[in-house]
Amino acid sequence: MASPVTNYNPEQIQESEISKLIRCPLCRGMLDRSNTALRCSSCAREFPFRRGFPDLIVDERFNDPTTAQKIQYEERSNADLTRNYLIPLFRQLWPDHRARLLSFGCGTGIDVDLLTREGFECLGIDCGNRTQVWEGREQRSHLILANGKHLPFPEQSFDGAFCGCVFPHVGVVGDSSQVTTQYNAERSRLAGEIGRVLKSNGKVIVSSPNRLFPLDLFHGREEGSMRPKWNWPGRPFLLSAADYARLFRSSGFTQVTPLPVRNYWGFIRSRHSFRGWMLGAPVRGLFWIVSQVRPLRTSPLNPWLVLLLARPN
């Protein structure tokens, strides 16, 4: 008889609270370890380990083009974001620092390491190629290969969930800005899954470029270029604050609070050269302005959205 899974590393099974969370992403059944795979005790579906991590991805993977340079940039950028924006924000939302958090689309997983050091119980999932560096993470047992539309957790498992620029890449063709005919249904499913695994008083923090802003500062540029791409506000690839509110409304998240964007981006690339610093000055100034004036945070003047969604008390 297969023994219950108690850790994600198939080479050394140890008891942990995090390991008790994982379930079959299809039927939410308990998972047992059999040889080098996880087997659902309810539907008998088997899930392999990949590089020592449980592969619970259902349907498609995110085949994002990844180079060593891109991974290095993401590592530095996400570390800056976590230290200067997420940790201060989460300290305000959960003052005891003991909240259980889900980072969906965690990429290299640096945020999981840093938040865990701060006392938060953080678990990360991803289904893309940046997971190839997970072997070097401190909190390897807190990382799972999984798709956000099929979260491998039971209901009400987390106090909070957060993501950066995940929703625009759901319901698209590959790693492009071309949406499929099912993009709205797929994004609604992701929002519903997040709502399902959060506690009744759970909170969601989502962020991505603002669909209403006339420029997309974060997609479509050539490698090393600082020239932004024009954005038609009706283009469905990006989302507005109203789009997020609509997606999460069916899960009861009717309280939507636009958060300041200052300190969200560290401008890692531009701040290391005089030319980059000068070209980035208007964006930094714009971020400061919209952070001071709350009505501007969801307006066409703000290039980047950060939203806090919650259910009514």
C-alpha positions in Angstrom: 0.0 0.0 0.0 1.3 3.4 -0.9 2.3 5.7 1.9 0.9 9.2 2.3 3.0 12.0 0.8 4.5 14.2 3.5 7.1 16.1 1.6 7.7 17.2 -2.0 11.2 15.7 -2.3 10.9 12.0 -3.3 14.4 11.3 -2.1 13.7 12.4 1.5 10.1 12.2 2.8 9.6 14.3 5.9 6.5 15.6 7.7 5.5 19.2 7.0 2.4 21.4 7.3 2.8 22.5 3.7 2.8 19.0 2.4 -0.5 18.2 4.0 -2.1 20.8 1.7 -1.6 19.2 -1.7 -4.4 17.4 -3.3 -5.2 15.9 -6.7 -5.7 18.9 -9.0 -8.6 17.1 -10.8 -10.8 15.7 -8.0 -9.1 17.1 -4.8 -8.5 13.5 -3.6 -5.6 12.7 -1.2 -2.3 11.9 -2.8 -0.2 8.8 -2.0 3.4 8.3 -3.0 4.1 5.2 -5.1 7.7 4.8 -6.4 8.5 8.1 -8.0 5.0 9.4 -8.6 2.1 10.8 -6.6 -1.1 8.7 -7.0 -4.6 10.0 -6.2 -6.4 7.7 -3.9 -9.8 8.7 -5.4 -9.4 8.9 -9.2 -6.1 6.9 -9.5 -4.5 9.6 -11.6 -0.7 9.6 -11.3 1.6 12.6 -11.2 5.3 12.4 -11.7 8.2 14.2 -9.9 10.2 16.5 -12.1 13.7 17.4 -10.8 12.4 16.5 -7.3 9.2 18.7 -7.5 5.7 17.3 -7.8 4.3 17.9 -11.3 0.6 18.5 -10.8 0.1 20.5 -14.0 -3.1 19.8 -15.8 -3.7 20.9 -19.4 -1.2 23.3 -20.9 2.2 24.5 -19.6 3.4 28.1 -20.1 6.2 27.8 -22.6 7.8 31.2 -21.9 11.1 31.8 -23.8 13.8 31.8 -21.1 17.4 32.7 -21.1 20.0 33.0 -18.3 19.9 36.8 -18.7 16.1 36.9 -18.3 16.2 34.6 -15.3 18.9 36.8 -13.7 16.8 39.9 -14.3 13.6 38.3 -12.9 15.5 37.1 -9.8 16.8 40.6 -9.1 13.5 42.3 -10.0 11.3 40.0 -7.9 13.7 40.2 -4.9 13.5 44.0 -5.1 9.7 43.9 -5.4 9.3 41.4 -2.5 11.6 43.4 -0.1 10.3 46.9 -0.9 6.7 46.4 -1.7 5.2 42.9 -0.8 6.8 42.5 2.6 5.7 46.0 3.9 2.2 45.4 2.4 1.8 42.0 3.9 3.0 43.2 7.3 0.1 45.7 7.2 -2.5 43.1 6.1 -1.3 40.4 8.4 0.5 42.1 11.4 1.3 38.8 13.1 3.3 37.6 10.0 1.8 34.1 10.4 -0.4 34.2 7.3 -0.4 31.3 4.8 0.1 32.8 1.4 0.0 31.5 -2.2 2.2 32.9 -4.8 0.7 31.9 -8.1 3.0 32.3 -11.1 6.0 32.6 -8.7 8.6 32.2 -11.5 12.0 31.6 -10.0 10.5 31.4 -6.5 12.7 34.1 -4.8 9.6 35.6 -3.3 8.8 32.3 -1.5 12.3 32.3 0.1 12.1 36.0 1.2 8.6 35.8 2.6 9.3 32.6 4.5 12.3 34.3 6.1 9.9 37.0 7.3 7.8 34.4 9.1 5.0 34.1 6.5 4.1 30.5 5.4 4.4 31.0 1.7 3.9 28.4 -1.1 4.6 29.0 -4.8 3.2 27.4 -7.9 4.2 27.9 -11.6 3.9 26.1 -14.9 6.6 27.8 -16.9 10.2 27.5 -17.7 11.6 29.7 -15.0 11.1 26.8 -12.6 14.3 25.3 -13.9 16.2 27.2 -11.2 14.1 25.9 -8.3 16.7 23.4 -7.3 18.7 26.4 -5.9 15.9 27.7 -3.7 16.0 27.6 0.1 12.3 26.5 0.4 12.2 23.8 -2.2 9.5 21.9 -0.3 7.3 25.0 -0.8 7.3 24.9 -4.6 4.9 22.9 -6.8 4.5 22.6 -10.5 0.8 23.4 -11.0 -1.6 25.3 -13.3 -3.6 28.1 -11.7 -6.8 26.9 -13.3 -6.5 23.5 -11.5 -5.1 24.4 -8.1 -4.0 21.3 -6.1 -5.4 22.4 -2.8 -8.6 22.0 -0.8 -11.0 24.8 -0.1 -10.1 27.6 2.3 -6.4 26.7 2.5 -4.8 30.2 2.4 -5.1 33.5 4.0 -3.9 35.4 1.0 -2.9 35.0 -2.7 -0.9 37.2 -4.9 0.4 37.4 -8.5 2.2 39.7 -10.8 1.1 39.9 -14.5 -0.4 36.4 -14.6 -3.9 37.1 -15.9 -2.9 38.7 -19.2 -1.0 35.5 -20.1 -4.1 33.3 -19.5 -6.3 32.6 -22.5 -3.7 33.6 -25.0 -1.9 31.8 -27.9 1.5 30.6 -26.5 3.5 33.4 -25.0 1.9 36.1 -27.2 -0.7 38.9 -26.8 -3.2 37.2 -29.1 -6.2 36.1 -27.0 -8.2 32.9 -27.8 -11.9 32.8 -28.1 -12.0 31.3 -24.6 -9.8 33.9 -22.9 -12.6 35.3 -20.7 -13.8 31.8 -19.5 -10.2 30.8 -18.8 -9.5 33.9 -16.7 -12.8 33.5 -14.9 -11.8 29.9 -14.0 -8.5 31.1 -12.6 -10.2 33.8 -10.5 -12.7 31.1 -9.3 -9.9 28.7 -8.3 -8.2 31.4 -6.3 -11.4 32.3 -4.5 -12.0 28.6 -3.8 -8.7 28.0 -2.0 -8.9 31.2 0.1 -10.5 31.5 3.5 -13.7 33.5 3.9 -11.7 36.5 5.0 -8.9 35.9 2.5 -7.4 38.6 0.4 -6.1 38.7 -3.2 -3.4 41.0 -4.6 -3.3 41.2 -8.4 -1.1 43.4 -10.6 -0.5 43.9 -14.3 -0.3 46.6 -16.9 -3.4 48.8 -17.1 -5.5 48.1 -20.2 -6.7 51.8 -20.2 -3.2 53.2 -20.4 -2.2 54.1 -24.0 1.3 52.5 -23.8 2.3 48.9 -22.7 5.6 49.5 -20.9 6.1 45.8 -20.1 5.4 43.7 -23.2 6.4 43.6 -26.9 9.7 45.4 -26.6 12.8 44.0 -28.2 15.5 42.7 -25.9 17.4 45.7 -24.3 15.0 48.3 -25.9 13.4 51.0 -23.7 10.9 52.0 -26.4 7.3 51.1 -25.2 4.6 49.6 -27.4 1.4 51.4 -28.2 -1.6 49.9 -26.5 -5.2 50.2 -27.8 -7.4 50.4 -24.7 -9.9 48.0 -26.2 -7.3 45.3 -26.7 -8.4 42.3 -24.5 -4.9 41.1 -23.8 -4.4 43.5 -20.8 -6.9 44.0 -18.0 -8.4 47.1 -16.3 -9.5 47.4 -12.7 -13.1 46.8 -13.8 -12.0 43.6 -15.6 -10.5 42.2 -12.4 -13.6 43.3 -10.4 -15.8 41.4 -12.8 -13.7 38.2 -12.8 -13.6 38.0 -9.0 -17.2 39.1 -8.3 -18.6 35.6 -8.7 -16.3 34.4 -5.9 -17.7 37.1 -3.6 -14.7 39.5 -3.9 -16.7 42.7 -4.2 -14.3 45.0 -2.3 -11.7 46.3 -4.7 -9.1 48.7 -3.4 -6.5 50.2 -5.8 -3.1 50.3 -4.1 -0.2 52.7 -4.6 2.3 51.6 -7.3 5.3 53.5 -6.0 8.1 51.0 -5.0 6.4 48.2 -6.9 9.0 48.5 -9.7 12.6 48.9 -8.8 13.6 49.9 -12.4 16.5 47.4 -12.1 17.7 47.8 -15.7 17.3 51.6 -16.1 18.8 52.7 -12.8 22.3 51.4 -13.6 23.0 53.8 -16.5 22.6 57.6 -16.8 20.6 57.2 -20.0 18.4 54.6 -18.5 17.9 56.7 -15.4 16.9 59.7 -17.5 14.5 57.8 -19.7 12.9 56.1 -16.7 12.4 59.4 -14.8 9.0 60.2 -16.4 7.7 56.8 -15.5 9.0 57.0 -11.9 7.4 60.4 -11.6 4.1 59.1 -13.0 4.1 56.3 -10.5 4.6 58.7 -7.7 1.8 61.0 -8.8 -0.8 58.2 -9.2 0.2 56.7 -5.9 -0.6 60.0 -4.2 -4.0 60.6 -5.8 -6.2 57.5 -5.3 -8.7 58.2 -8.1 -5.9 58.1 -10.6 -4.8 54.6 -9.7 -7.4 53.0 -11.9 -7.5 55.8 -14.5 -5.9 55.8 -18.0 -3.1 57.9 -16.5 -1.7 54.9 -14.5 0.4 52.4 -16.5 0.4 49.7 -13.8 -2.4 48.3 -11.6 -2.1 46.9 -8.1 -5.4 45.8 -6.7 -6.4 44.4 -3.3 -9.6 42.3 -3.5 -11.6 41.1 -0.5 -14.9 39.7 0.5 -17.2 41.8 2.7 -16.8 41.2 6.4 
